[in-house]
Amino acid sequence: YPDGLLKEDGVFINGMREGAWEEFNTDGSWQRGNYKHNVREGEWRHYNKSGKLLKFVRYNSKGEEVEFWNSGIR
């Protein structure tokens, strides 16, 4: 981000996101999951700035959301 905070952390292969990634939001919340050929895949977990699990979203191999769970925590 312009203020120097980390926006995302992961590996690019041939210009595409691959493997485990963490993505950080300006409000301190963040999410963790996997990419395959630049497409979200599998389970992505979303956390608040205190590290409490907020929700998870599961994606199929096409990057389509197939399951969602929300903890109700903010």
Secondary structure as a PSIPRED ss2 file (coil, helix, strand):
# PSIPRED VFORMAT (PSIPRED V4.0)

   1 Y C   1.000  0.000  0.000
   2 P C   1.000  0.000  0.000
   3 D C   1.000  0.000  0.000
   4 G C   1.000  0.000  0.000
   5 L C   1.000  0.000  0.000
   6 L C   1.000  0.000  0.000
   7 K C   1.000  0.000  0.000
   8 E E   0.000  0.000  1.000
   9 D E   0.000  0.000  1.000
  10 G E   0.000  0.000  1.000
  11 V E   0.000  0.000  1.000
  12 F E   0.000  0.000  1.000
  13 I E   0.000  0.000  1.000
  14 N C   1.000  0.000  0.000
  15 G C   1.000  0.000  0.000
  16 M E   0.000  0.000  1.000
  17 R E   0.000  0.000  1.000
  18 E E   0.000  0.000  1.000
  19 G E   0.000  0.000  1.000
  20 A E   0.000  0.000  1.000
  21 W E   0.000  0.000  1.000
  22 E E   0.000  0.000  1.000
  23 E E   0.000  0.000  1.000
  24 F E   0.000  0.000  1.000
  25 N C   1.000  0.000  0.000
  26 T C   1.000  0.000  0.000
  27 D C   1.000  0.000  0.000
  28 G C   1.000  0.000  0.000
  29 S C   1.000  0.000  0.000
  30 W E   0.000  0.000  1.000
  31 Q E   0.000  0.000  1.000
  32 R E   0.000  0.000  1.000
  33 G E   0.000  0.000  1.000
  34 N E   0.000  0.000  1.000
  35 Y E   0.000  0.000  1.000
  36 K E   0.000  0.000  1.000
  37 H C   1.000  0.000  0.000
  38 N C   1.000  0.000  0.000
  39 V E   0.000  0.000  1.000
  40 R E   0.000  0.000  1.000
  41 E E   0.000  0.000  1.000
  42 G E   0.000  0.000  1.000
  43 E E   0.000  0.000  1.000
  44 W E   0.000  0.000  1.000
  45 R E   0.000  0.000  1.000
  46 H E   0.000  0.000  1.000
  47 Y E   0.000  0.000  1.000
  48 N C   1.000  0.000  0.000
  49 K C   1.000  0.000  0.000
  50 S C   1.000  0.000  0.000
  51 G C   1.000  0.000  0.000
  52 K C   1.000  0.000  0.000
  53 L E   0.000  0.000  1.000
  54 L E   0.000  0.000  1.000
  55 K E   0.000  0.000  1.000
  56 F E   0.000  0.000  1.000
  57 V E   0.000  0.000  1.000
  58 R E   0.000  0.000  1.000
  59 Y E   0.000  0.000  1.000
  60 N C   1.000  0.000  0.000
  61 S C   1.000  0.000  0.000
  62 K C   1.000  0.000  0.000
  63 G C   1.000  0.000  0.000
  64 E C   1.000  0.000  0.000
  65 E E   0.000  0.000  1.000
  66 V E   0.000  0.000  1.000
  67 E E   0.000  0.000  1.000
  68 F E   0.000  0.000  1.000
  69 W E   0.000  0.000  1.000
  70 N E   0.000  0.000  1.000
  71 S C   1.000  0.000  0.000
  72 G C   1.000  0.000  0.000
  73 I C   1.000  0.000  0.000
  74 R C   1.000  0.000  0.000
